[in-house]
């Protein structure tokens, strides 16, 4: 019976890993999608590109978005997509084509997940914000993050509880802990605006909060030390496994 409890969650976890793009609780990740519309007299090929950020519309402190974990810009011939722990207020897109480099005007966005049409003309890039009104928020990504994180952590918890011979009733508190902690990670920690601090502090919060929450609701079933181990393992699974699959899937252009 013990082996069944362990084998089934492992099998389900493997299926999830190879079937779904994972939006786990490694922090909130706003995004920008750029649909390229070519209006050139001759066919040109996109080689690569860079997204720049500025704190004001004059772009006196312009700097590249850069790569930090999942944060980066990726392009194909017809589109570009960037992901970040947090964007500066103003942006600029520079794309390198087979004939020349083209730059956009400085633009800004107040949307968490933004969509743009980019007209590629003979000399420049013209940005048009086409983000649907109902999509101007965190909801689409957050719901995916919530569902996948809960599934990952419940399966991880089931394996741990089975091996440690702890009551499966603890799973209920694991579920509730995720429902509470993930919104805080997504909507509160971005205030810091520093990718490293967001990542580190949000993960520390998730581990500590879930540890105490699970223990307090199940004092007769699980010790504080066991609760800490459980919380740490669950969040490591979400962070590293979820993060790896997330990066490979979201940029599979």
Secondary structure, DSSP 8 states (H G I E B T S, - for coil): -HHHHHHHHHHHHHHHHHHS----SS---EEEEEEEEE--SS---EEEEEEEEESSTT-TT-EE---BTTBEEEE-SSEEEEEES---SEEEEEEEESS-EEEB--EE---SEEEEEEEE-SS-EEEEE---GGGSSSHHHHHHHHHHHHHHHHHHHHHHHHHHT--TTHHHHHHHHHHHHHHHHHHTGGGG--HHHHHHHHHHHHHHHHHHHHHHHTTTT--HHHHHHHHHHHHHIIIIIHHHHHHHHHT--
